[in-house]
Amino acid sequence: MHDPKVDIDTDLVRRLVDTQFPEWRHLPVRPVAFGGWDNRTFHLGDEMTVRLPSAAPYSLQVEKEQRWLPRLAPHLPLPIPAPLAMGEPVAFYPWHWSVYRWIEGETARTARIADLRALAVTLADFLVALKRINPAGGPAPGQHNFYRGGPLTVYDGEARQAIAALEGEIDTQAATTVWEAALAATWHGSPVWFHGDVASGNLLVEDGRLSAVIDFGTSGVGDPSCDLAIAWTFFEGESREVFRTRIAVDRATWARGRGWTLWKALITAAGHDANQAEAERQRRVIDEVLADHERWA
C-alpha cells in the first residue's frame, strides 16, 4: 500500500475539522496525554476525540470500526468507542479518519486497580459477551487486522527468525517447543467476535475498576485465542488463574493464546527499535509464557 509520510499534529486536525465538520470549528483541539502509535488521538472539545491512522495499513480499520462498533455496543457489558462521524481523505491527509465520543477513564496500570482479580473477572466476562455476538457478516482475518483471528502459521517464519536472533538471551529450545505446540493446536471452531489487541493500554479504569474497552482496530471474527495475551502481559499469579477459569477456554485455545503472546514478545524483543527496558519487559513475558506451558501442557 502507498504509505506517504504524514505529520499528524494539532494544526492538521484543526484543518480537517474546520473544512469537513464546520459545526465543530469552535471547539478546541489538543493532544490526548498518550496519542498512540498506530493511530493519533486528539481531544475535540471536552466530549469528543479525533482519531487518525498514522499509516496506510491502519487506515483499513476506520470504516470497519464505523460500521461495527455501534452494532457491538448494545450487547457488551462495558462501554466501547462510539463513532460520531467519519472524515474523508483530502490532499493533505490521504485516509479516512474518525470522530468519537470521549470515554472517561485512565489506562489500566496495576497501581490504579483496586483488585486485579476483580478486573480479571470483569474483562473475561466482557470477552465472553463479545464472543456471543452474532458474527454473521463480520470482518474475517486479513490485512485490516494483521491476520488476528487467523492461523498462527502466517507468522511462523517471523517467530522462528526471532527465536534464532534471541539465542543466548532466552531459552530458545523451550520457545521453539511452545511455538510448535501452538501451531499444532489447530482451531476447528466456528468464527466468533474477538477484540484482537487486549492490552493494558486499551483498558480504561475508573475508581480502581475496569470501566471501558477501547481500540477495536484489530477486531474481527475468527479464532478468539489472540485475546488471551493479556493473561501473560498484564495478569500474573492468582489474577491469571482467575482470568483463565472465568474465560473457560479449552487447552488448545489456551495453547494458541500462548502462541500469539510468544510471537509478539519475540519479535518485539528481537526488533531493532526495542530499547533495553522494553526488551527486558518482553523477555519477562516470554519467560511467563514458557513457564505456563511447562505447567499446563
N, C-alpha and C positions, 0 to 999 in steps of 0.2 A: 504494500500500500504506500502511496505517496505520503511522505511524512515531513512536511515543511517545518522549519523552526519557528515557533511562535512564542513570543514573550508575553506571558499572561500576567497582567498586573491590574491595579485598580483603574488606571486610565482606559485600558481595553474594555474592561467590564462596564465602565461608565458609558463608553461609546455604544456598546452593544445594547445596553438597556435603553439609553436615550433614543436610539434610532428604531428599535424594534418594539419597545414597550414604553411609549412616551408617557403613559399614565403613571409610571413609576419614576419618572425622571427627577422628581422632587426628593426621592429617598436617598439617603447617603449610602455609599458603597465603601466597605472596609474589609480587609482580610480577616478571616477567622484565625483563631490562635494557632491552629495547625491546619494548613490548607490542603494537605495530602500530596501525593506524588502522581498517581495515575490520573487524578482529577484535581483541579484547583478550586477551592471553595471560598466564597466571599459573602459577607453579610449584605443584604439589601434591606435597608431599614432595620427594624427590630424584629420582624416577624417572617422574613424570607431569607433564602440563600440563593446565590447563583453558583452553579457547578459546571465547570468547563473541562472537557477532556484535554489532557496535556499532550496527547499524541494520537495519531490516526487509529491505532488498534483499539484504544479506549472509546473512540467515538461510536463504535458499533453498539455500545451499551446504552446510549442515550434513548433511542427510540424504544428499545426493549423495556427499559425502566418506565418510560412514559406510558407504555401500553399496559404493562402487567402489574406494577405496584398498586394502582387503585383496585385491581381485581383481587390481589392477595390480601390487602389490608383488613377487610372485614372478617377474615377467617383466622386472624392471628391474635394472640393474647397480649401482645405488646405493640406499641406504635412503630411504624416504619416510615421512611420518607414518603411525603405526599407531593407529587408533581403538580405545579400550578400552571406552568407554561413551558413551551419548548421553543427555543430560539433557532433561527435559521443560519446556515453558513453565509458568510459575506467575504469580501475581498481581503479584509484584514484578519479574519478568523474563519478557517475553512471547514468547520464541523458544526453539527447540531450541538446545542447546549441546553441546560435546564434551569428553571426556577422552581425551588422547593419551599415548602413551609418549614420554618425553623423549628427544630426539636430541641427543647431544653435538655441539659444533662452534660456530664463530663465523661471523657473516655475512661474505660474501666482500668483502674490500677488497683493493685492489692490494697494499698493504703486507703483507698476511697471506699472499700467494700466492707460492710459490717459483718457479713457472714458469707464466706466463699462457698460453703456447702449449699446455702440457700440460693446463691446465684447460679450454681451448677444445676440445681433443680429447675429454676425458672428458665434457664437457657435450654436445657434439654426438652422441657415442655413446649417451648417455642418451636424448636426444630421438629418435634413430633407433629405439632399442629401444622407446620409448613408442609411436611411430607403428606399429610392427609388431604391437602387441597387438590382438587381435580386437575391433573396435569394435561388434559386434552388441549392440544394446540400450543403448548408451552415450548419455549426455545430449547432445542436439543443441543448437546455439547458441540462447540465449534470455535471459530476464531473469536467470536464475541466474548467468550469467557475462558479463552485459552484452554479449551477442552476439559474444563472441570466437569465432572459427571460422566466422562467417558472412560475408556480403559487406560490403566496406567502405562500400558505399553508405548503410548505416544511419547513418553518421557524416559524410556528405557535407556537409550543411548546417552542422554544427558546425565541421568543418575549415575550410570557406570563410569562415565568420564569424571564426574565429581568425586566419586569414591576413590578412583585412582589418584586424583590430584591431592586428596587428603591423606595419602599414605604417610604414616608416622604421626598423624595428628588425631586420628580416630581409629577404632577397631574396624579396619576395612573388611576383614573376613566376616565379622558379625553383621556389618552393614549390608554386605552382599547377601547374606543369608536372609535378613529381614526383607530386603528388597525383592528377592526371588520368591519369598513366601507371599508377599503382597501380590506379585504378578500371578502366582498360581491360584490365588483366592478369587477365581473368576466370578463376576457378578452375573446372576441369572434372573434378577428380579424385574418387575415392571417399573418403568420410569416414574420417578416422583420428583416433586419440587425440592430443590436444595438452594442454600444461600451462596455457597461457593468460596466465601472468604470470611469465615467465622474467626475473627481475631479480636484481641482486646481493643484495638483502635476502632473497631466497628461496633462496639458495645457501649452504650451510654448508661451511666448510673446517676441516680438522684437519691439523696438521703441514705446512701450506702447500699441501695438495691438496684438491680438491673431494671432500667426504665424504657429502653428502646434499642432496636437493632437497625443499623444503617448500612449504606453502601451495598446495594444488590447488583453491582456491575457484573459480577461473575456468576450470577444466579442462572438457573436453568432447570430442565427436567432430565433426569438420568439417575445415575448411581449416587446416592447421598453420602458416600463414605468420606468425601473430601471435607464435609462439615465436622468431622471428628477431630481435626487437627488441634482444636482448642484444648483438647484433653491433655496434650503434651506441651503446648506452647504457653499455656496460662494456668491450668489446673495442675495440682500435684497431690500426692498422698490421698488423704480422705476425700477431698473435693473431686479428684479424678475418679475415684471409685463411686462416689455418689452420681457423678455425671454418667459414668458407664452403666450403672444399674438403671438409672432413670430413663436413659435413651433406648436401652433394651434392644441392641442390635446383635446379630449373630457373630460368631467368631470370625467368619470370613470377611464380614463388613468391617469389623474392628481391625483385622489384618490389613485391609486395603487403606483404612484410615491411617494406620502406621506408615503405609507406603507413601501416601500423599504428603504426610508430615515430613518423612525422611527425605523425599525428593526435594522439597522446598528448602529444608535446612541444609542439605548437601550443597545445592547449587549456590545458596547464599554464602555459606562458609567458604566455598571454593572460589567465589567470584572475586574479580579484581577490585570491585568497588567496595568490598566489605572492609570496614575499619576493624581494628583489633577487638574493640568491645563487642561489636556485632558478631564477628566471627566466633568469639568465645561464647556468646549467648546461643548461637546456632549449634555449636558443638555440645553445649549442655542439653539442648533439645534432642540432638542425635543420641546422646547417652541415655536420656529418658526413654526414647523410643526403643532402643536396643534392650534396655532393662525390662521394659514392658513386654517385649516379645519373649524374652527369656522366662518371664513369669507366666505368661498366658498361652504360649504356643504349645 
